[in-house]
Amino acid sequence: MQLLKNSHLQVDILDPHADRDKFGVRYCTGGYIYQISDSQHGKLLSGPTYPDSFNWFDGQGIPDAFNWAPLRSPQKDDSEVLIIGIGICDLVAKQVKRFCDWQIAESTNELIFTTEQSFADYALQLTRTLTLNGRSLRSQTAITNTGAAFIPVSWFPHPFYPQPQKSAELCHLNIPFQLKADNPGYALAASGFIQRKVQPEQKGCYLPLDHQAQQPLTILQRHDQLGLIGASCSYVPAYFPIWGNQNTFSWEPFFQTILAPEQSTSWWLDYHF
């Protein structure tokens, strides 16, 4: 485990080499935020099975994922793919065959994870940077296409907040959206917050939002210990689902693009506690 710490917060980050028993074919292995603790209020993040257990698929804390767009080679077995930020994976066996190798640079308030990956005609450099500033944590990602093939990028953060018990309200968005009226889990409160209809069960409720975002996303999130916390993105979300079970609630704004050879892109998400 690696740490970022100041007088307000401690951020526990999985070590991409020492903590491989906690990784699978779903979440990026560099910059995986495992827990954030407040100096006065204790642990602030949750997970689908937290605090009872942990498994690589469900995860906990604030993982992020590129697994929706695995890179495939037409010359090889379709089960073997490159997943950005993880490595060469067997999707049939749901196993990582070869993890990517991360170089890690650290300073007082920042950790920088850098890796290079290649597979068939694909090659890329990926950098994940975590920066702690007061009560805010920035998670920044940058990718450069160093290969001959176009690279589809589909990335999303998966912050797991404790399911609020003091209020049915969950989160407030700065973008226009609609909820499917017949969905079993969520409704729009008079305050403008998305709220739960019922107390969710273990399998949870997954709902893609019908949104019309034209600007970068800002989110307010209900939190029993802190009252209200926030997040802000540098990008306009593409696909945007929400999900929650009895232990946790999460929103997942996707960043999506296609990188041509020699092209680079970057984006960030700030978490405010």
C-alpha positions as CSV (number, residue, x, y, z in Angstrom):
1,M,0.0,0.0,0.0
2,Q,1.1,3.5,-0.7
3,L,0.0,6.7,1.0
4,L,-0.7,10.4,0.3
5,K,-1.3,12.2,3.6
6,N,-1.8,15.7,5.0
7,S,-3.5,17.1,8.2
8,H,-7.0,16.5,6.7
9,L,-6.9,13.3,4.8
10,Q,-5.0,10.0,4.3
11,V,-5.3,8.4,0.9
12,D,-4.5,4.6,0.7
13,I,-3.4,3.6,-2.8
14,L,-2.8,0.0,-3.9
15,D,0.7,-0.8,-4.9
16,P,0.5,-2.2,-8.5
17,H,3.3,-4.7,-7.7
18,A,3.0,-5.6,-4.0
19,D,-0.9,-5.7,-4.0
20,R,-1.5,-7.9,-7.1
21,D,-3.7,-10.3,-5.1
22,K,-6.3,-7.5,-5.1
23,F,-6.3,-7.0,-8.9
24,G,-8.2,-8.7,-11.7
25,V,-9.3,-7.9,-15.2
26,R,-11.6,-5.1,-14.3
27,Y,-9.9,-2.1,-12.7
28,C,-6.7,-0.2,-13.6
29,T,-3.8,-1.3,-11.4
30,G,-2.0,2.1,-11.3
31,G,-3.5,4.7,-9.1
32,Y,-6.2,2.5,-7.5
33,I,-7.5,4.5,-4.6
34,Y,-8.4,1.9,-1.9
35,Q,-9.6,4.1,0.9
36,I,-9.7,7.7,2.0
37,S,-9.7,8.5,5.7
38,D,-10.6,11.8,7.4
39,S,-8.6,12.8,10.5
40,Q,-11.7,13.3,12.5
41,H,-14.4,11.2,10.8
42,G,-12.5,8.0,9.9
43,K,-13.0,6.1,6.7
44,L,-15.0,7.9,4.0
45,L,-15.3,5.3,1.2
46,S,-17.2,2.0,0.9
47,G,-17.7,-0.8,-1.6
48,P,-20.3,-3.4,-2.8
49,T,-19.1,-5.9,-0.1
50,Y,-17.4,-3.4,2.3
51,P,-16.7,-3.8,5.2
52,D,-17.3,-7.6,5.3
53,S,-15.0,-8.7,2.5
54,F,-13.1,-7.6,-0.7
55,N,-12.9,-9.2,-4.1
56,W,-11.2,-7.9,-7.3
57,F,-14.4,-7.7,-9.3
58,D,-16.5,-5.6,-6.9
59,G,-13.6,-3.6,-5.5
60,Q,-13.8,-0.7,-3.1
61,G,-12.7,2.9,-2.7
62,I,-12.3,4.7,-6.0
63,P,-11.0,2.4,-8.7
64,D,-11.1,3.4,-12.4
65,A,-11.5,1.2,-15.4
66,F,-10.6,0.8,-19.2
67,N,-12.1,-2.7,-19.4
68,W,-15.1,-1.7,-21.6
69,A,-12.7,-1.3,-24.6
70,P,-10.2,-4.2,-24.6
71,L,-7.7,-4.1,-27.5
72,R,-8.0,-7.3,-29.6
73,S,-5.7,-8.8,-32.3
74,P,-7.3,-10.4,-35.4
75,Q,-4.4,-12.8,-35.6
76,K,-4.7,-14.2,-32.1
77,D,-7.2,-16.1,-30.0
78,D,-10.1,-13.6,-29.3
79,S,-10.0,-14.5,-25.6
80,E,-6.5,-12.8,-25.2
81,V,-6.7,-9.0,-25.2
82,L,-4.8,-6.0,-23.9
83,I,-6.7,-4.0,-21.3
84,I,-5.3,-0.6,-20.8
85,G,-3.9,-0.1,-17.3
86,I,-3.9,-3.8,-16.5
87,G,-2.0,-5.9,-19.1
88,I,-2.5,-9.0,-21.2
89,C,-5.7,-10.7,-20.1
90,D,-7.7,-13.9,-20.8
91,L,-11.3,-12.8,-20.8
92,V,-12.6,-16.3,-20.9
93,A,-10.7,-17.4,-17.8
94,K,-11.1,-13.9,-16.3
95,Q,-7.4,-13.9,-15.5
96,V,-4.5,-11.5,-16.0
97,K,-1.8,-13.4,-18.0
98,R,0.8,-10.6,-17.8
99,F,0.5,-7.4,-15.7
100,C,1.8,-4.2,-17.1
101,D,4.9,-2.8,-15.3
102,W,4.5,0.6,-13.6
103,Q,7.2,3.1,-12.8
104,I,6.3,5.1,-9.7
105,A,7.5,8.6,-8.8
106,E,6.4,10.2,-5.5
107,S,6.6,13.5,-3.8
108,T,5.0,15.0,-0.6
109,N,1.6,15.4,-2.1
110,E,1.7,13.4,-5.4
111,L,2.1,9.9,-6.9
112,I,2.8,9.4,-10.6
113,F,2.3,6.0,-12.2
114,T,3.6,5.5,-15.7
115,T,3.5,2.4,-17.9
116,E,4.1,1.4,-21.5
117,Q,1.9,-1.3,-23.1
118,S,2.0,-3.1,-26.5
119,F,0.0,-5.8,-28.2
120,A,-0.3,-6.6,-31.9
121,D,-0.3,-3.2,-33.7
122,Y,-1.2,-1.4,-30.5
123,A,1.3,0.5,-28.3
124,L,0.7,3.2,-25.8
125,Q,2.1,5.1,-22.8
126,L,-0.3,5.6,-19.9
127,T,0.2,8.0,-16.9
128,R,-2.0,8.1,-13.8
129,T,-1.3,11.0,-11.4
130,L,-2.9,11.4,-7.9
131,T,-2.5,14.8,-6.3
132,L,-3.7,15.6,-2.7
133,N,-4.3,19.3,-2.1
134,G,-6.0,20.2,1.2
135,R,-9.3,18.3,1.2
136,S,-9.3,17.7,-2.6
137,L,-7.8,14.7,-4.5
138,R,-7.2,15.0,-8.2
139,S,-7.1,11.8,-10.3
140,Q,-5.5,12.6,-13.7
141,T,-5.0,10.3,-16.7
142,A,-3.0,10.8,-19.8
143,I,-2.5,8.5,-22.8
144,T,-0.3,8.7,-25.9
145,N,-0.7,6.3,-28.8
146,T,2.8,5.2,-29.7
147,G,1.7,2.4,-32.1
148,A,0.4,2.0,-35.6
149,A,-3.3,1.2,-34.8
150,F,-6.1,3.5,-33.7
151,I,-6.9,3.0,-30.0
152,P,-10.5,3.2,-28.7
153,V,-10.5,4.6,-25.2
154,S,-13.4,4.0,-22.9
155,W,-12.7,4.9,-19.2
156,F,-14.8,5.5,-16.2
157,P,-14.3,6.2,-12.5
158,H,-16.1,4.1,-10.0
159,P,-16.2,6.0,-6.7
160,F,-17.9,3.9,-4.0
161,Y,-19.6,6.2,-1.4
162,P,-21.3,4.8,1.7
163,Q,-25.0,4.4,1.0
164,P,-26.6,7.4,2.9
165,Q,-28.8,6.4,5.8
166,K,-29.7,9.9,7.0
167,S,-31.4,10.8,3.7
168,A,-32.8,9.1,0.7
169,E,-31.1,11.8,-1.5
170,L,-28.0,10.6,-3.3
171,C,-26.4,13.1,-5.7
172,H,-27.1,16.3,-7.6
173,L,-25.8,17.0,-11.1
174,N,-25.2,20.2,-13.0
175,I,-26.3,18.7,-16.3
176,P,-29.8,18.2,-17.8
177,F,-31.0,14.5,-17.5
178,Q,-34.0,12.3,-17.2
179,L,-34.6,9.1,-15.3
180,K,-36.7,6.3,-16.8
181,A,-40.0,6.6,-15.0
182,D,-40.4,2.8,-14.6
183,N,-36.9,2.2,-13.2
184,P,-37.1,0.4,-9.8
185,G,-34.4,2.2,-7.9
186,Y,-34.3,6.0,-8.4
187,A,-36.5,9.1,-8.5
188,L,-35.9,12.8,-8.8
189,A,-36.5,14.7,-5.5
190,A,-38.0,18.2,-5.4
191,S,-34.6,19.5,-4.4
192,G,-33.2,18.3,-7.7
193,F,-31.2,15.4,-6.1
194,I,-31.4,11.9,-7.4
195,Q,-32.9,9.8,-4.6
196,R,-33.5,6.2,-4.0
197,K,-37.0,4.8,-4.1
198,V,-36.4,1.9,-1.8
199,Q,-33.5,0.6,0.3
200,P,-31.5,-1.4,-2.2
201,E,-30.5,-5.1,-1.9
202,Q,-27.1,-6.8,-2.5
203,K,-27.4,-7.0,-6.3
204,G,-28.1,-3.3,-6.5
205,C,-29.8,-1.2,-9.1
206,Y,-27.9,-0.1,-12.3
207,L,-29.4,2.8,-14.3
208,P,-28.0,4.6,-17.3
209,L,-29.0,8.3,-17.3
210,D,-30.6,9.9,-20.3
211,H,-28.6,13.1,-20.2
212,Q,-27.9,16.0,-22.5
213,A,-24.6,17.3,-21.1
214,Q,-22.9,20.1,-23.0
215,Q,-20.4,21.0,-20.3
216,P,-18.0,19.3,-17.9
217,L,-19.7,17.5,-15.0
218,T,-20.0,18.7,-11.4
219,I,-21.6,16.4,-8.8
220,L,-22.7,17.0,-5.2
221,Q,-22.9,13.8,-3.2
222,R,-24.7,13.1,0.1
223,H,-22.4,11.6,2.8
224,D,-23.5,10.7,6.3
225,Q,-20.2,11.7,8.0
226,L,-19.4,14.9,6.1
227,G,-22.9,15.9,5.0
228,L,-22.2,17.0,1.5
229,I,-19.1,16.3,-0.7
230,G,-18.4,17.0,-4.3
231,A,-16.6,16.1,-7.5
232,S,-15.8,17.9,-10.7
233,C,-14.7,16.5,-14.1
234,S,-12.6,18.1,-16.9
235,Y,-14.8,16.4,-19.5
236,V,-18.3,16.1,-20.8
237,P,-19.5,12.6,-19.9
238,A,-20.5,10.2,-22.8
239,Y,-22.3,7.2,-21.3
240,F,-23.3,7.9,-17.6
241,P,-24.8,5.2,-15.4
242,I,-25.4,5.2,-11.6
243,W,-25.5,2.1,-9.4
244,G,-25.9,1.2,-5.7
245,N,-26.6,-1.6,-3.3
246,Q,-27.2,-1.6,0.4
247,N,-23.6,-0.8,1.2
248,T,-22.6,1.7,-1.4
249,F,-23.7,4.2,-4.1
250,S,-21.7,5.1,-7.2
251,W,-21.8,7.3,-10.3
252,E,-19.8,6.4,-13.4
253,P,-19.3,9.2,-16.0
254,F,-17.5,7.8,-19.0
255,F,-14.7,9.5,-20.9
256,Q,-14.6,8.1,-24.5
257,T,-12.4,8.9,-27.5
258,I,-10.4,7.3,-30.3
259,L,-6.7,8.0,-30.4
260,A,-4.9,8.1,-33.8
261,P,-1.2,7.1,-34.0
262,E,1.0,9.7,-32.3
263,Q,-2.0,11.4,-30.7
264,S,-2.3,12.1,-27.0
265,T,-5.2,13.0,-24.7
266,S,-5.7,13.7,-21.0
267,W,-8.5,14.3,-18.5
268,W,-9.0,14.6,-14.7
269,L,-11.5,14.3,-12.0
270,D,-11.3,16.2,-8.6
271,Y,-12.8,14.7,-5.5
272,H,-13.7,17.2,-2.8
273,F,-14.1,16.1,0.8
